[in-house]
Amino acid sequence: MPSAGRGPAGDSLPPPVALHWSPKSPFVRKVMIVLIECGLAGQVEKIRTPVDRRKPNLAYMQQNALGTIPALRLSDGTLLFDSPLICDYLLTLRPRPDLLPLAGRDRFEVLRRQAFADAMLDAILVWRQERIRPAAERSAEVDAAYAVKASAALDRLNRDAPAFPAGFDLGHIATGSALAYLDLRFPDIDWRRGRDDLAAWHRAFEDRPSARATRLALD
Ligand SMILES: N[C@@H](CCC(=O)N[C@@H](CS)C(=O)NCC(=O)O)C(=O)O
């Protein structure tokens, strides 16, 4: 049975019961890592939910009109969507200031790094849509534009990596998941080349047990 929220912040919140999930989704992976870190993974049913930007999943959209994953079902029937909101919810239910500080400048900084990684990943997902179009329909201009955007974001992360805080927080989780998506879908771009600091940071990230348990996979 799911347990109710503990502690002052989470007392009145219904617990999560199910997650719309796929092993290919880096945004889902963020939520899975937080569920594991908070000791909640065992009480949440994983519902395999195929999504494809080109083929809306109409059955799933009856529940989530946005048609995106992750989406988290709570025991009172509420459906939460968007990984930052879901992670914030879980970390309110089970506060873990090491993952997301409760207030102040440190919290803002973690959320800033999460927002950067999520926005980079959003752009990379759009880039992938361009790359999987039939060759005759592909735009070299759009492809080149997204290559430049991704490269600039990765260079920024590589410059920032030596100053990333030690430990493991929500900003790290978003950053590590976005980089893992490049390994899954863009092995040809070799994002590590010339970005040694970011590559070393990502190796350490992937070694965390919750990261090891949630590796992205094609099936
Ligand atoms: N901002 C959302 C993005 C979620 C997202 O784009 N998920 C992808 C899978 S990785 C998806 O559902 N794509 C299907 C679609 O956009 O129709 C979040 O952080 O959860």
The ligand as a MOL file (V3000), in Angstrom:
LIG
                    3D

  0  0  0     0  0            999 V3000
M  V30 BEGIN CTAB
M  V30 COUNTS 20 19 0 0 0
M  V30 BEGIN ATOM
M  V30 1 N 8.5960 19.3730 -20.5420 0
M  V30 2 C 8.2380 17.9720 -20.4960 0
M  V30 3 C 8.7500 17.2960 -21.7580 0
M  V30 4 C 8.2670 15.8660 -21.8610 0
M  V30 5 C 8.5490 15.2690 -23.2440 0
M  V30 6 O 8.8330 15.9770 -24.2150 0
M  V30 7 N 8.4770 13.9450 -23.3040 0
M  V30 8 C 8.6160 13.2660 -24.5620 0
M  V30 9 C 9.2590 11.9040 -24.3550 0
M  V30 10 S 10.9510 12.0820 -23.8510 0
M  V30 11 C 7.2310 13.0590 -25.1280 0
M  V30 12 O 6.3110 12.7870 -24.3840 0
M  V30 13 N 7.0870 13.1780 -26.4630 0
M  V30 14 C 5.8410 12.9330 -27.1240 0
M  V30 15 C 5.1970 14.1880 -27.6070 0
M  V30 16 O 5.7600 15.2890 -27.4260 0
M  V30 17 O 4.1130 14.0830 -28.1990 0
M  V30 18 C 8.8100 17.3410 -19.2280 0
M  V30 19 O 9.7640 17.8810 -18.6510 0
M  V30 20 O 8.2840 16.3100 -18.7770 0
M  V30 END ATOM
M  V30 BEGIN BOND
M  V30 1 1 1 2
M  V30 2 1 2 3
M  V30 3 1 2 18
M  V30 4 1 3 4
M  V30 5 1 4 5
M  V30 6 2 5 6
M  V30 7 1 5 7
M  V30 8 1 7 8
M  V30 9 1 8 9
M  V30 10 1 8 11
M  V30 11 1 9 10
M  V30 12 2 11 12
M  V30 13 1 11 13
M  V30 14 1 13 14
M  V30 15 1 14 15
M  V30 16 2 15 16
M  V30 17 1 15 17
M  V30 18 2 18 19
M  V30 19 1 18 20
M  V30 END BOND
M  V30 END CTAB
M  END
